[in-house]
Amino acid sequence: MSQNAPPLDPPQRLLMGPGPSAVHPRVLEALAKGTVGHLDPYYLELMDGLQGLLRQLFRTNNELTFAVSGTGSAGMEATVVNLIEPGDSMVVCINGVFGSRMAEVAERAGAVVTRVERPWGEVFSVEDLESTLEQARPKVVGIVMAETSTGAYQPLEEISRRVHEAGGLLLVDAVTSLGGVPVEVDAWGIDAIYSGTQKCLSCPPGLAPVSFSPRALEVIRSRKTKVQSWYLDASLLASYWGSNRVYHHTGPINMSYALYEALRLIHEEGLEACFARHLLHHEALAAGLAALGIGYTAQPGHRLPMLNAVAVPKGVDDAAVRRGLLEDFGIEIGGGLGAFAGKVWRIGLMGYGARTNNVLLFLAALEHLLAKQGHPFSAGSGVAAASAHYT
């Protein structure tokens, strides 16, 4: 006997984990607007607008800048498979989960991958890469700008310069960084970059902004073999996103509406103001956590403002705190991954979620749960320290 499916009734959550982030009400309204065809003149005009807004956010003049129909991982696949042919040498910098993922994607594309590793939470310097660049002579060097699993903020300018001196292309994971900190594609000489909509853009997951430099585009055009993925072949997608509008696939119309509105919100606020807001709330949260005896796991001086990875205090039950936050307060934070499993909390302050009320509510809820477990701290100290930073 058939049964009626229950109606949708998702719980109200305050998303303060590693993503997805809270979605701005204007973005939700955009999602609900009327769907048009994927070759409708209005949608084609919207695609042009999206490209312009993405170029401003990436700070690039790259012609091949668009949104891949898929999540951030599809952006990773797209950049790798377009630049890599079987047998190509690729160096991947690994200091967390997502560097490892990039290496696996490259191996599946046929690359001869050389892994350069740093301890989780640390970042790379040019010196870490020198010998590998000389020995491997890579076609591509991949690196994660904002390692979501560790909260580490990777500098890129000097590494980019050295990679180019060695004759390589620089491929950057900006899934968590785009919209939260400056991403200077042209100024830093980034050849290929990808991101996702669900972090600092405060848009639901489903699109992956990417950009390819003229140098990368020339490499793609001069390939000897076809791109491994038909769906992610940049030469085909360029014809869809370019002036010819050659049909490739049915674009996600309403997700494009959502991303367009999310980008409008960022540019209305202003990029510098947006970056300053993320930093302000990160600093307030850090002050509150310090008052509770909770420290960061990322290398000092290289902590992401939008993804706060902190050590679970000794004697505190990691899972019990996260469960209490979710069940008692409706707040979601992330646990540790890989080497950090059970040892780290990942607290997101991304996009629309980077607000004073979220920081203070989270600290108050955390104090309540820590007190239940007997963790020593002065009652109200976390909230007071954050409030003092704001005032």
N, C-alpha and C positions, 0 to 999 in steps of 0.2 A: 504494500500500500504506500502510495506517495505521501510525503509529508511536506508541509509548507516550511520553507526556510525562514528562520527568524529575521526580523528587520535589522538593518545595520544600527548598532548603538555603541560606537567606540567610546572608551572611557576618556575623560578629560585628563590629560597629562601635561605636566610642565617638563618639557624636554630639555634636560641639562646634561645630556650624555655626549658621546662623540659623534652624534648624528643618527638620524635626521634631527634638525633643529626646529624650533618653533616657527610656524609659517605665519607671515604677516596677514592680517585680515584682508588687505587689498589684494594679496596674491590669491587667497582663497576665492575672493569674488571674481578674479580674472579667470580662474579655473572653471567657474560655472557659466561663463558667457557662451553664447551660441556657437556651435561648431560649424565651420565652413569646410570646403574641400581643400585638399592639400595642394592643389594648383589654382585655387581661387585667387583672383587678383589681390584681394585683401590680405590673404595669407602670404603671398609672395612679397607684398610690401612689408608685412610684419617681419619676414625673414631678413630683409634689408635692414630694418630697424634694429633687430636683434644683433646682427653682425656689427653695426656701428656701436651699440652699447657695449658689446663684448670687447671690441678693440679699445674703447676708452678704459675699460676696467683692467684689461691685460696691459694697457699702455703700449700699444703696438700699432703699426701700420700694415701688419701682415694681411695680404689679400685673403689667404686661406685661413680664415677665422670663422668658426661656426659652432653649432651645438650638435654633437652626435646624439642620435636617438638611442639612448641607453643610459645607464648609471655611470658613475665615475670610473668603474672598472672597465666599461666599454671604451671610455676615453683612453685608459691605459693601453688596452688592446689596440686601439686605432693608431696611436702614435708609434707603438712598437712595431706592429706588423707592416706599416707603411715604410718605415725606415730600414727594417731588417730584411735581408735575403738570406737563404740558407748558406751557412758557412761564414757569415759576417762575424766579426769580433765585436762584442759588446761588454763593457764594464758596468757593473751595477753596484752602487753603494748601499750597503745594508746595515742599518742600525735599529731595525724594528721590523714589524710584520710586513709593511707595505713595500719596503725594498725587496724583501724575499719574494713577494708576489710578482713584482716587476721582473725579477730574474727568471721566475718560472714561465711567465708569459713569453719572455725572449727566447728561452730554450725551446718552447713549443713552436716558435716561429722559425727555428733552425739556427739561432745564433750560437756561436761559441762564447759562452758567458764566463767572464772572470768576476768573481765576487770579491769586493773589498769590504771588510767588516770593521765596525766599531762597536764597543759595548752599548747596550740599549740605554738610551737617554743621552748619549754623547753625540757630537756632530763631527763632520769631516773637515779637515784642512787640506790645502794643496799638497802639503808634505805627505799626507796619507795616500795620495794617489800617484805621486811622482814615479815610483818604480814600476807600478802597474801600467801606467800610460806608456812608458818606454818599452816595456816587454810585450804588452798585448796589442799596441797600436790599434786601439778600438775605432770602429766606424762611429759608434754611439756610446756615450756615457750617460747612464740614467741615475737620477738622484731624487730623493724625496725632500721637498722644501719644508713641509710641515708633517712630521711623522706622528700620525694620529695615535699610534699605540704607545708612544712614550712622551709626547708633549714637547719634543725637541724641535727647535727652530734653526734650520740650516742656512747659513750664509751662502750666496751663490756667485757673487761677482768675480772673486779671484779664481774660483774653480772653473768658471766659464771661460775666463781668459786662458787658463792653462790648457783646458780641453781643446780649445781652438788652435792654440800653438802646436798641439800634438796632432792636429789634423782631424779631430773628431767633431761630432755633433753633440750638443747638450740637450738631453731630454729630461723634463722636470715634472714631477708630481706636485700639483698645486691644489689637490682636492680640498684640503682643509684651510689652506692659506688664502685663496682667492676671496676678496671681499673683507678680509679681516686684518691683513697687513699689506704693505705695498708689494705688488708683483710687477716688476719692470722688464717686460719681455724684450723690448728693443734695447734699452740701456744696458741690460745685463747680457745681451747676446744669446738669449735662449732660442734654440732651434725648433723645439717642439715642446708643447706644454698641454697638460690636460687638467680638468677640475671636475667638480660635480655640483649639482644645484642644491643639495640637501644640507650643506654646512653653513658657511657665512652668508650665502645668498638667501637663506631663509625661504626656500622653495621646496616643494616635495621632491623626492628622488625621482629621476627619470630622464634627465638630460645631462650631457657631459660637454661643457665648453672646451674647445681645443683651438690651438693656433699653431701654424707651421711657418717658419721663416722662409724667405726666398731661397736660402741655401738648402733647407730641408726639402722644399718643393722641387728643386732641381734634382736632388737625389732621388726623389720619388719618380720623377719623369724619366730618369735615365736607368730605371731598374731593368735588369735582364730577365727577371721572372715576374710572374703575376703576383700581386699581393695575396697573401694566404687567405684573407677574408674578403669575399665579394661584398658583403654588407658594409664593411668598414674601409673599403678601398677609397682613399682620399681623391684619387683622380676621377672616380665616378661621382663622389659626393661634391667635388668642386664644380662639376657640371650642373648639379642640382642647386647648389647654393650660389652659383655664379649667374651671370646675365643670361645664359642660354636656358636655364631652368629645365634641363633634361630630366624627365621623371626617373627617380631611382627607387624610392620607397615611399610609403604613406607616412608622412611626418606626424608626430604626436601633437595635433593642433592645439588642444587645450593646455598641454604642458608648455607649449611655446608661448601661449598667452601668459601663463604663470611666470615663466622666466623673464619675459619682457617686462612685466610689472615689477618683479623683484629687482631687476636692473634699474628701472626707473626710480625706485625708492632709494637705491644706493646713490645714484647720481643726484637726486634731489637733495639728499643729505650732504653730499660732497665727499669725495674719497678721503681727504685728510681728516675731516670730522668723523667719518665712519671708523677710520683706523684709530683715532684718538679715543673714541667711545669704547672700542674693544679693550684698549689698553687701560683706560680708567677703571673699568669694572673688573678686569683681571687683577689690577693692583689692590683694589678694595677686597676682593675675594682672598688674595694672598695674605693681606694683613689679618683678615678674620681667621684664616686657617692657621697662621703662625701663632695667634693667640691661643689656639686650641692645641698647640704642639704638633701640628701637621706640616710636614715639609714636602717640597717638590722633588721629583725624581730626575728631571731633565738637568743637563749641565748648566750651572750658573751662568747667567748672561745669554743663555740660548733657550729661554722658556717661551713657549707659544702663549700669546694672550688669550686666544680663543679656545684652547684645549689645555686644561690644567690637570696634569698627571701628578698625583700626590701619593705618598706612601701611606698605606693603612697603618695606623698606630699599633704598636705591639700590644697584644692582649685583646684587640678588638676583632670581632667576627665580621669579616668583610661582607659576606653574603647577607648576614642578618641586618646590617646597616642599609645595604642597598634595597633589601626587601622591605624594611621599615619605611624608607623614603618613598617607595612606590605605593605600598598598601596604605600607609597612614597619612601621607601628605600628597600623593599623586605626583611625586618628583622622580624622574628617571635620570640616573647617572650611569656611567659605564664602569665595568670591572676591568681588570687587567687582562691582557692577551699574552699568549706565548710565555716568555720568561717572566713576565710580570703578573701572570694569573694568580689571583688570590692575594697579591701584594700591593696593588695599586688601584686607586679610584681615578676615573677619568671624568672630569667635570667640564662640560661644555658651556661656553659663553659666546654663542655664535649668532651673528646677525640680529634678528629681532629678539633673540633670547638674551642678549647682552644689555640688561637693564638693572637698575638699582633694586627694584622690588624683588627680582629673582635672586639676586645675590643675598639680600638680607633674609628672605624667606628660607633659602637653602641653608644658610648658616644657623638660623634658629632651629630648623628641623634637625640638622646634624647635631647640634648641641643636645637636643632632647634625647636623641638615640644614643649618643656617646655617654651621656649621664646614666642611662639605663644599663649600660655595660660596665660602668664603674671607671671609665676613663677619666683621669684627673685633669681638671681645668677649672678656672674661675667661672661660675655661672654668668652667662651673658657677655663674656669677654670677646667671643668671636664676632657677634653682632656689633658690639661697641667699637671694636677695632675697625671694622669695615665702615661703620657710620662716621668714625673720626676721619677716615681717609676721604670720604665724600665731602665732609664739611671743612 
